[in-house]
């Protein structure tokens, strides 16, 4: 009896020891949880983000799934998601449900910085890796989180590329005017670019805000002329950016570079005609960006830009924008991290993300592992410029150089 009892204890111990590995090897799929705004104010952008993510999953599963070395096989990915109704309170409830009830292995953020900030609290509390896409806010990454990883270029670097572009094109340029809408977003972006320009040795000759809804920029344009800048950087949203651009043209302001938030990236901006010519603006990604495998060498991962655009058009019938690209790349980065880790254990996947430095059709991807853990430091905004090609207004990517589809037309006043 004693021997039999000892045998039972031994068998029980062996079973307890083996259970985790048995469950691990028996796992049939990787569950990715997220919310999307099927209703509410973020519906349109969230739909695009989801469609990009869905395309990634379709392509991965068509090849059998993500290869997990420790299991010696590929695991397909499946989604579990809910409508967050564009509500921060609903986001938190649903992410708890995704983790506790739905047993999501990994998380993707909802669209927008506000909703992502709410989801990040839950991801951190439960120790779940979350890819934060559709969220540019820097403030999410100053709270000490260690499970949240940003895909977008952070807001503090939205316009700093305009300074880099100016200095690379014209080393003699020294004077910059920063004029921006008096909104929280525009002010934070433009304060950051002011500081960056000064760090680079440029003189910010004008730093001034205009009220939201401004339709007459005469006084600002007069101040700009009086300070004689090489470049105008700033803006806010579409309406004010469009009006400001039109009035710069009407008054024939002879600056060398104009780079504005939001407005130039919108297709309707071309309706300004000649006034829109040579205006530049930042974007998270553009279909014409020429990031390539050849230029990236061994760091490349995923499809080419042309491949992504063609696949998206086939599934959805139109050319994707940066919201869709961000959704796709969130899945792509998670895939790379799992493949490099060789398993789906959180600590191993985190280690892969911490050491990641890859190039994709979307640009470079690398994460801060220091004070602002998880913040994106690899990806840079691309800068588009409206140019005239064969009598038609088109958006061309002019910066960074490794992604350009055309040379920057400089100076801006060449159109007069």
Helices and strands as residue ranges (DSSP letters): H 2-26, E 29-36, H 43-62, E 66-68, G 69-71, E 73-83, H 88-100, E 106-108, H 113-126, E 130-132, G 139-141, E 148-150, G 155-157, H 160-169, E 175-181, H 184-199, E 203-210, H 218-227, E 231-235, H 238-250, E 257-261, G 263-265, G 267-276, E 280-283, H 293-296, G 297-299, H 305-316, H 322-341, H 346-354, E 357-360, E 363-366, E 382-389, E 392-399, G 401-403, G 412-415
